[in-house]
Amino acid sequence: MGNGRKVAVIGAGFYGSTTAQRLAEYDIFETVVLTDIIEGRPEGLALDINQSRPIEGFETRVVGVTTGPEGQGYEAIAGSEVVIITAGLPRKPGMSRMDLLETNARIIRQVSENVARHAPDAVVIVVSNPLDEMTALAQRVTGFPRQRVMGQAGMLDTARFTHFVAETLAVPVSTVRTLTLGSHGDTMVPVPSRCTVNGRPLTDLLPKDKIDELVERTRNGGAEVVALLKTGSAYFAPSAAAARMARAVAEDSGAVMPVCAWVDGEHGISGVYLGVEAEIGAGGVRRVIETPLTDE
Ligand SMILES: NC(=O)c1ccc[n+]([C@@H]2O[C@H](COP(=O)([O-])OP(=O)(O)OC[C@H]3O[C@@H](n4cnc5c(N)ncnc54)[C@H](O)[C@@H]3O)[C@@H](O)[C@H]2O)c1
């Protein structure tokens, strides 16, 4: 029957619950554990997702667990191959991701201590903001090897860029390749020189001012959704990105993805977590790819 494979999602808010749903629908894990500190929330969401199994046709079971301030309940994540950390506050309109630093650092610290205790062999994917800082903190607190801790941002930022290019040119998204590197925030680096449509350089298809406009919209992609929602941040595209990263780990696929990874000399930068392209496998980041870049 089951294959014994387990993945855990910490935080059952919008990001966490949609991530759990996507992971369950892949139908490659026996169990998706979903936790939160709000009593009943993860259990209720798990029950709801499980009741969609006969309709969507997947066997994976979601197990919802409320965790306590002393780490009660965390034993449920034991044996997880991947732990995705989504716990933490999202932005409100007008806030920058850095405004979340203090509150979310407290949360990530508590979560990371428990992940280290109960799932010491897991690959950790952090999504809580500010992303680069929370990823670095999770690595420090868990004490896990740096390649086993990464953050999700680049997959999402790149998907946003791709979506905007496809819409502008009225072409299928499947024909568009884009790339964003750097930090998840105002210093994000969308890379037009690495973008193509049906193999043709984007720079041949759109004038510079139009590309600049799409770059700017990509950089503000999260804030645009926050301003419209007014009570939270994006989660459909973000959860798709985190779930795909977890899947690449689970399948040891070697997929090259833009992720927040530890850099050690790549692109001339050392000693920080940063958005780069990396090959993802069972142990997390197999290697950082030094994507050729123009001076600009
Ligand atoms: N990296 C990205 O690309 C990206 C994109 C979107 C959102 N985010 C970030 O993801 C995070 C979650 O967003 P969301 O929309 O799900 O927010 P949300 O408010 O819907 O959910 C957050 C959940 O975390 C829970 N939580 C708080 N402290 C906890 C703890 N100690 N242990 C377990 N759970 C705890 C809360 O109870 C809540 O249910 C935010 O920090 C947001 O900024 C990142």
The ligand as a Gaussian input file, in Angstrom:
#p B3LYP/6-31G(d) Opt

LIG

0 1
 N        9.115000      33.257000      -0.389000
 C        8.063000      33.638000      -1.080000
 O        8.099000      33.715000      -2.280000
 C        6.782000      33.973000      -0.354000
 C        5.602000      34.219000      -1.058000
 C        4.426000      34.455000      -0.358000
 C        4.445000      34.482000       1.041000
 N        5.615000      34.276000       1.702000
 C        5.689000      34.274000       3.169000
 O        5.180000      33.053000       3.678000
 C        4.738000      33.241000       5.019000
 C        3.353000      32.620000       5.199000
 O        2.407000      33.293000       4.381000
 P        0.855000      32.941000       4.478000
 O        0.171000      33.675000       3.398000
 O        0.649000      31.473000       4.592000
 O        0.481000      33.607000       5.904000
 P       -0.721000      33.169000       6.873000
 O       -0.880000      34.258000       7.883000
 O       -1.904000      32.749000       6.079000
 O       -0.174000      31.855000       7.608000
 C        0.903000      31.835000       8.477000
 C        0.631000      30.714000       9.467000
 O        1.796000      30.530000      10.293000
 C        1.312000      30.098000      11.549000
 N        2.344000      30.217000      12.591000
 C        2.760000      31.320000      13.252000
 N        3.709000      30.996000      14.146000
 C        3.904000      29.647000      14.046000
 C        4.761000      28.721000      14.712000
 N        5.607000      29.121000      15.656000
 N        4.699000      27.434000      14.337000
 C        3.841000      27.011000      13.383000
 N        3.015000      27.849000      12.708000
 C        3.038000      29.148000      13.059000
 C        0.117000      31.008000      11.785000
 O       -0.726000      30.503000      12.806000
 C       -0.547000      31.008000      10.416000
 O       -1.539000      30.001000      10.278000
 C        4.799000      34.743000       5.271000
 O        5.983000      35.067000       5.985000
 C        4.871000      35.337000       3.875000
 O        5.503000      36.595000       3.839000
 C        6.772000      34.024000       1.025000

